[in-house]
Amino acid sequence: MKRTKFGKTGFEVSPLGFGAAPIGYLKTAQEHVERILNFLLDSGVNLIDTAASYEGSEELIARAVGRRRGEFILVSKCGSRVPGVTGEPWSAELITQTVDRSLRRLMTDRLDVMLLHSCDLATLKKGEALGALIKAREAGKIRFAGYSGDNAAAAHAATLADVAVIETSINVVDQRNIDDVLPKARSSSVGVMAKRPIANAAWKEPSAQPGLYAGYAQTYHDRLKQMKLNPANLGFAGPAGAAWPELALRFTLSQPGVNAAIIGTTSLDNARANLAAAEKGPLPSETIQKIRAAFHATDAGGKWAGQT
């Protein structure tokens, strides 16, 4: 896959990254994870995103592709309570222990990026959480520190000198961060990972979603219905359900400043489809403008904030 500069990290990153939440929460079989991750690495994907709170995901990744550690950028997230660590959420004690825990579970001597996992703006401004990541960086445990989250907290994080990477929600029904976060990230040369790039499959009924997303996708589903978008009117032929994944992913990757879109999947077929869609590149500018206009027209009051 064609790679782009990942902000000020010095890395070059593939436009498609793998998100490990589903393999952990859904307790995916080890051999299945191995097939998916090795296929993606073989296809040129070089970004894997996990978190200490994604139960079991770090160990699954280590066993699946640990021997190929030099082939991918490894990102994890921390800040909340997880088994085996002490201290209050967002404290230096807890974050320091969580970094060490992730290194053990991922069976590696360094994390390329460690992100604060969606703390609020006040906690971020306090500085203790980010300070703990800076110390971990100075100790050689992580190479870069960053922030995962949305809205004002993400916009503020993008302006901080020690933040090298932002992970934030960007998709067809979650566009607020395009206007509020991406410009600041570009100005500060911060690398951007877009989470939820296919909007939690908002075109599906939430009741039809697997256990991880049951109820979780309701907000996005409701937004998409209100926006009244139809792939056929956006230049995509065929059944809407088949067109939406490509349309959604390419919309996210079309946004200036987005370096990679992180998609979690437990399906090898979906991994293949995501790869093919990403390789098609940005959407036509007219299509992007229609989707942007539908969002702003429907959210005239500005209440559709980025989903944390």
N, C-alpha and C positions, 0 to 999 in steps of 0.2 A: 504494500500500500504506500501511496505517496505520504510523506511525513512533513510536518510543519514545526517551526520553532516553538518550543513550549515556554513562552515568556522569557524570563531572565534566568531560568534554570540551566540553560545550555543544552538541555535535552532536545531531541527531535521526536515528536510523538505522532502516532497513527491517528487518523480522524475517528476511528472506532476503538473504544476501550471496553474491557469486560468488567461488569459490576458483580460483586460476589454476594450480595445480600440474598438472592434467591437460593443459591446452593447451600447456604448456611441455614436459613430459616426453614427451607423445605427438606432439609436433611438428604440432599441428593447423594446418590451412591458414588463412591470414590471413582469407580471405573468410568462412570458417565462424565464426571468432572474432568477426568483425564482426557477423554475423547474431545470434549469441547475445547478445553484450554490448549491442548496440543494442536488441534486444528487451527485455532485462531493464531497461535504463534507461528505456525507453519505458513499461514496466509499473510503474515506481515503485521498483525496486531501486536503492539508492544507496550500496552498499558493495562495494568490490572489494579482495580480499586476494591478495597475491602474495608473492614472496620473491626475494632475489638469487640463491638457489640453484635456483630453478625455471627451468631453462635455457630462454631465449628468451621467457619469459612476459611480462616487463616490456616488451619491444619490441612484442610482439603487442598488448598492451593499449594502448600509446601510439598505435600506428597505427590501432587499431580505434575508440577513443573519446577520443583526446587532445583533439580539438576540443570535446568535451563535459566538459572537466575540471571545470568549476564545478558539475556535476550529481551528483558522487559523492564519497564519502569514500574516499581511497586509502591502503591499508595495505600496507607491505612488511616484510620481516624480514631480519635480518642476524646475523653473528657467526662463521660458518664460512668456510673458504677458498672463494673463487670466482675465476674467471679475471680477470686484470687488476688484482688488488690484492696488496699485500704485508703482512707482519706475521703474527704468530701468531693463531690463532683466539681470539676474545674480547678481543683487545688493542685499545687505543684507536686505534692506527695502522690496523689492519684495518677496524674499524668506521667510522672517519671516512672512509676511502677507499670503503667499500662504500656509505655514504650518498650520496656524490658520484656514484658509479657508477650507483646507482639513479635519481638525479635525471636523469642524462644519458639513460639507457635509457628512462625513462618520459616523457622530454621535458616535464618540469614543473619549476617553480621551488620546489616544496615538497611534502613528503610529509605527509599529515594525521597519520599514525601510523607510527612505526617500532618494531618489536618485536625484542627479542633472541630468536633462534630456537633455543629449547630448550637453553640452557646448564644445567649442573647447579647444585645449590644452592650448593656451595662457590665456584664461579665467580661466581655472582650476588652472594653476600655479599662477595666481594673488592671489588666496586664499580667496577672499571676499565671494564667493558663498559657498565654503566648510565651511568657518568660521561661516557663518550664521547657517548652519546645526549643527555645533558643539554646538553653543549656544542653539539651539532648543533641542539638546540632553541633555545638562546640565540642561535645564529647565524642563526636563521630558516629553516633547512633542513628541519626537521620541526616540526610543531605539538605533538605529544605523543609521549612515550616509553612503552613497555610491554614485556610479556613474553609469549612463546608457549611453553607447556609444560604440565607436569602435576605432580600430587602435591605433595610438600613444597616444591619450588622455586616452583611456581605459587602455593601458599598463602602463602609468604613474600613473593613479589613483590607480591601484592595488598595487603600492609600497608605498602609503601614509598611515601613521599609523592610521589616523582617518577614513579611508575607510574600511568598513567591508563587503560590498557587491558590486559586479559588475554585471551589466546586459549588455550583449553584443551579437552581431549577430554570430550565429554558426549554419551552416547547410551544406547540401551537395554541394551547390554552393557558399557558403560564409565561407571559411575555413581559411582565413588569421589570424583571432583572435585565432584559435587553436594554431598556432605557436608563435604568438606575445604577446598574452594576458594571455592565460591559464597558461603558466609556471610561470609568475610573480604572478598570483593569488594564485597558489599552494604554492609558496615560502613564501607568506605573509599570508597564511591561510585565504584568502578572499573567501567568499561564491560567487558562480557564478550561475546566472540565464541566460540561453540561450534564446534569443529572436529570433523570426522567425525560429523556429526549423524545420518547414515543408516547409521552403523556399517559403512562400506565394503561395503554390501550383503551383510551377514553371512549372510543367508538363502540366498545362492547358493553353489554349490560354488566354492572358490577357483580351481580349474582352469579354470572358465568365465569368470573375470574377465579384463579386458584386461591388457596387459603391465604397466601401472603397478601393478596390484594383485595380480598373480600372486604367491602366497606371502605377500604383505603382509597379506591379510585372514584368514589362517588362524586367528590367535588369536581374533578376533571370531567367526568361524564356529564354532569349538569351544565358545566360551562360550554362544552362542545355542542350540546343540544341548543343552547341559547344563541350560540354564534351562527348556527344554521349553515355550516360549511359542508360542501359536498365535493368529494374528489373529482366527480365528473365536470363540475364547473371550474375546476382548477387545472384541467388539462390531463387528468388521469382517467383512462378508460377502464372498463371492467367493474366487477363488484367492489363496492366501497370498502368492505372488510379486507379485501386483498390489497387495495391501493393504499390504505391509510398508513401502514407501517413504514413504507418507503417515503411517502409524502411527509410524514411527521419527522422522520429521522433527517431527511434532507433539508427540511425547514430549519431544524436546529443547527445543523452544520453550515447553513448559509449565513448565519449571523456573524458579523465582523467581530473578531476577537475570540470566538469559540475555537479552541484548539482540538478538542476531542469530545465526543459524546459517549457517555458511559451507559451501556445497556446490560442489565442482568438477565440471564436466560438459563434455563435448564434443558433447552432443546437444541440439539445439533442442527436441525433443519432451520430453526429460527436464527441461529448463529450464521449459517450460510446466507440466509436471506438478508440479514443485517449487513453483512460484509458486501454483498452485491449492491445493496442500496447505497451504502457509503461511498463505494467506488464510482457511482454515477455523478458525484459532485453536487454543487449547489443547485437549487431550484432556479427556474427562470425568474428574473426580477419582478415580472408582472404577477406571478403566482405568489411570491413573497409579499408583495404589496397588498394583495387581496386578503391574505391571512392576517396581516398586521392590521389592516383597516377593519376587518370583522371583529378582532379583539377590542380595539379601541372604541368602536361604535357600540358594542355590547356592554363594555365596562366603562361607560361614560362617567360614572361616579368615581372611578379609580379604586374600587373596593377589592378587586381581584389581585391581591398581593401574592408574591411568590410563596409557594407551599413549602413549609419547612419539613 
